[in-house]
Amino acid sequence: MKTLLITPDLFGSEGGIARIMRLYLRALGEFAGPADTLRSCTLLDAGDPAARARAVGGPRLRSHRHSNGSRLRFTGQVLQAALDTDLLISGHLHFLPLAWIASRFQPRLRYCLVAHGIEVWRPFSWIERLALSGAERIFCVSDYTRRQMLRFHPGLDPRRLVVVPNTFDPQFSGAETHTPTTPAGSPTGPRILVVSRLLSSDPYKGVDTVIEAMPRILETHPGATLRIVGGGDDRPRLESLAIERNLGAAVNFLGAVDDATLRDEYRHCDLFALPSRKEGFGLVYLEAMTYGKPCIAARAGGAPEVVNRTVGELVDYGATDQIAAAVHALVRHPRDPAALRAHAAEFSFPRFRTRLAAELQAIAVARDDHGVPVV
């Protein structure tokens, strides 16, 4: 099979979509057969990312093309590559109409969509509805995302929407280190970690609600500290929020950090918190769990499919009193690090690769003798 993966970027950012699409590329490369080929196209990657793409996709990756943000160039690259493609996987809804157009020029082309979360929790335009209806499979990262898509486009065939939960990079996680977790830096209070982009366009992440909960947390745990990893234009507002509440050294903004520093932050925190209202899945929860760290998440979106009482606490979005209570509960009743790692292992890369391979195999066999997809 000749497969083409198109996605906003693979290496231009460290956002969740870029990270999961790198793992899609890796999985596609690993279960490709001797006669199969794999290619990729990205819109936003710049510079010369081809070598990095080959390192991820392996020897089956024939080519990686990028367009430095030029939509015209990206469109031309995708349409040209699609002429010699059997299966196109779109890493974002925005590119699905392009996949549909490509299928008009190349009748044997089938295409799929990876639905991440918030981008598909809304009414669809007519061209999006048309493209969605032609998709052979829609890989939803959570059951919540699947339900939302069917809610906004009830005409979709439910059998074509399948849940393929996200995974995490085993080379990044602490799943294979088996290093015992250590208490946080302060002997009198927990060290709380938040990892998130800090963008004014994403206020739903709930970073501000954790800051607002800190005064109440400090009443019970005077030595508690909050460490916030991530950059973005919303950082000044969040810093002002901490200053207004006289939190001083209890809140630390670390900005964007490299992988080595992030690993250290996961390793040395006591618990992870991201009570977001619109997480399609929540990859960062799994990363924290691989280090044996319990998580606080909001009872919203796809997060409850990843975080439960065994591995952490769920709170109502925006309920700062519940956040403080959750911190106290996790300090008083620590979760078993082995249970946390075991839960994360349910979303391991080998399991993700197996799920994805099964779905693609189902597409491959659903063809008649003329190579036409069976609907």
C-alpha angles and dihedrals in degrees: 000000000000109000129190122194117198121186141154092255144327103198108012094089141011094232122134095258094053091048096049093044089055087057091049088053091049093049093048090051094048099053097038112118127231092269095043126099132200131201134175137201127191131189104206106032113112137186115028109320096156095102092050090049091052090050089056101037097041128210094324091066103099097181144352118205127187132184107205091237096310107138092192092054091044092052091051092047093050096046092048094048092045091063088073099036134103099188128026119192115198115206094200138032091236090068097047096090087056089054090051091051090049090053089057090060095040111041096191092055116112122189139199136193132221106215109201104180133263094039090067099037093094144064112294129230118243093257091049090050090050092049093045091052090056096050114115091209136002111206106209117197092214140014088244090060090048091053092048092052092051089047093056096036107029090169092073117108103250090211090066094055107081130174114239105170119216121258137205133240107261089206090061100040130081092234094108100038098075087199110158113246116248130212116267121269095265119068091205103048145021124268106231120200128203121185115186144119109264103220128152087221090061104051090145092077090091098224089132091054091056090051090049090051094054098087090057091043090052091053089065099028108030094184096053117131132193118210117192119198118193142066137233146117093287093065095093091055092049092047089051089051090056091047092050089056093048091238095149114169092359089084122052125185109205099178122210111340137188123255094262092055092045091053089053091051092052091045096052102038123096097214142359125231132191109146093183124170098210111035109147089200117332112235092183091064090060092047090054092047092054085063090051094253123142120230139222114210136166121259090243142092117359096325095098088061088063104030122053136155092277092062103026146315134299122215136182111264112266094010100131092178089058091049090054091047091049091053090050091048093052091049093049095041109030117198120240108260090213090056090048092053091045091054091049089050089065085071096042122144094250090055091046091050091050093050093048093046091052092053093047090047089053089054091049094054094045092082133101124230091276093059094251116141113253111231 
